[in-house]
């Protein structure tokens, strides 16, 4: 559950633009100051318990109840006004079934999303930019390599996604976690498929990346 507020208090300087996270008995809270002057306030709770509470109290009352259980967040909101929300998102990650194909390559949030708790999405997006450049360079220079390079790109992307999703998963309430522990298995469980390895393709893909980066 999350919403947006104006007039929320921020952390003391020099941390006024930093994210504040608070844990409590039912989950954890984020307080994210935005450049617009708004503040995003959200709560990650057990899915089943959260839905039951929403059915019993209604969304707005359930959201206010979470605020009351987070004393520090509540203090930051004592003079604030909600301007948007509350809203509910039932999952904290997604992964596209394909990340590359004929005429396209997905990077960043277009390909996958992981809860931004640790800002891992920035790393994944930048890494995907490098991998995507290698994939596109390979496909353009050698059309016969388009499909193999797309498979290699997908494999590497899934590896990065799986590892960082696992990191975020460990921070979630127990019922929000997957029972799988391997990064690759986590990615596979989301897609209901097992990404295939393509070892012979890693070398030409890396070579193409070096050539692309050197401008040769």
N, C-alpha and C positions, 0 to 999 in steps of 0.2 A: 504494500500500500504506500502511496506517495502523493504529495501535493506540493504546491508552490506558495510561498508567503512573501509579503513585503514587510519591512520593519523588523525583521528578525535580528537579534543580536549576533554579533560575530565574535570569534575568538579574539583575545587581546593581541595587540601588535607585538611582534611582527607576524603573527600567525592569522591575521584577519581574513586572508584569502584561502586558508587551508581547509581541508575537509575534516569534519569532526565525526567520530564514530563512537557510539555508546552501546555497550551490551547490557541486556537486562534479562529477566527470567524467561521471557517468551521468544527472544531472538536478539536482533541488534538493530540499531538506528543509524541512519546516515544524515548528516547535515552538510549540505554542499552550497556554499555561497556562489552565486552566478554573477557574471559581469553586468547583467542588466539591473542588478540591485535586488533581484528576487533571490530566494533561498529555497532549495529543494530539500524537503524533509521526507524521508521514507523509512519504512520498517520491513525487515525481512523476518517472517515468522513461519511457523509450521503451517503448511498448506491446509491440511484438514482442520486444524484448530482455527486458523484464520477464517476459512469459509464458514465454519459453524458460527463464529462470532459475528460475521457479517450478516448471516441469515437471521440471527437472534436480535441484533441491535440495529442493523442497517449499516451501510458503508460509512457514512460520515461519523456516526456515533462510535463505530468500531475503530475508526482511525483516531478519533479523539481519545479513545481509551488507551491506544498504544502510546500516545503522547504523554498521557498521565503516568504511564509506567516507566517513562524515561525521564528522570528528574532533571538531568542536565539539558536535554533537548527542550523540555517544557520551560525551563528557565529562559532559554534563548528565544522562546516564542511568546513570552508573557506579554509583549507589546506588539506582536505581529498580527497581520491580517492575511487570511488565506485568499489568494486571488485565482487559483486554479486547482481543481481536484476536489476530493481525493480520487485517485484512480487505482486500479488493481492490475498487476501483471502476475500471471501464475507461473512463470518460469523465468530463470535468470540467465539463460543462454540459448543460442540456436546455432545451427550449422547448415549451410546450403548443401543440397544433395550433389551439386556440381559446382566447381570453382573455375573451370576453364573449358573452352570448347571452340567451335568454329566461329572465329571473329570476336571472341570476348574472353576476358579474364577478370574474375572477381577478386577484389582486395578489400580490406577493412571490414566495416559493418555490412557491406553487401554480401560478403562471404560467410561471416560468422560474428557472433556477439558473445562476450563473456562479461559477467557482472563486473563493473568498473572499480570494484573495491580496491584492487591493487594497481589500477591503471595498466594492466597487462595488454589491453586492447591496443594501446599505442605501440608497444613492442611488436605485437602480432601484425599490425597493419604495416609497420615499417619493414619488417621481415618479409611480409608478403609482397611489398613493392620490389624488393630485391629479387625474390624468387619469381615474381611475375615478369620482371624485365628479362630474366634468363629464359623463362618459358616463351615469351613473345619473340625474343631474338632467335631462339632455336626454331620456332615455327615459321618465321619469316625467311630465315636463311635456308632451311631445308624442309619444304612442305611435307616430305615423307615422315618427318619426325613430329608432326603436329599432334597426333593422337598419343604417341608414347610420351611426349613432353607434357601433355595435359595430364596424363596419369601420374607422372612423376611430380608435377606441381601439386596435384590434389593430395598425393601421399604425404609430401612434406608439409603442406598446409595443415592436414589433419593431425600430424604429429605435434605441431606447435599448438594448435587449438586444444588437443587432448591434454597436453601437459599443463597448460595454464588453466584449463577448466578444472582439472584435478586440484590445483592449488586453491582456486576459489571454492570448490566443493568442500574442502576440509574446513572452511570457515563457516559453512552453512549449518542450520539446525539439522540434527540427524535425519529427520524424515524428508528433508529436501535433498539428501545426498543419494547418489547412485550407489549400488552395492558393489560396483566394480572399482578397482583401485588403480589399474594401469591406465595411463593416459590414452594409449591406443584403444583400449577396451571401452573407455568412456566415450570416445568419439564414435566407436562402432555401435555402442548401445543407442546413441542418439539417432543414428542413421539406419539402424536395423540391418547393417551390412558390415562386412569386414573390408576395409581398404586394402588394396593389393599392393605389394611391394614391386618395385621395378628397378632392381639393382643395376642392370646394365645401363640404365638411362641417367643415373646420377652423374656419371663422368662427362658425357657430352653436355648435359645441362650446366654443370659447373664450368666447363670450358667456355660455353657460350656466354655465361655470365661474366667471366673474366674478360672476354673479348669485347662484350658490350660496354663494360665499365672502362676499358682502356681506350675505347673508341676505334679499335681496329676492325 
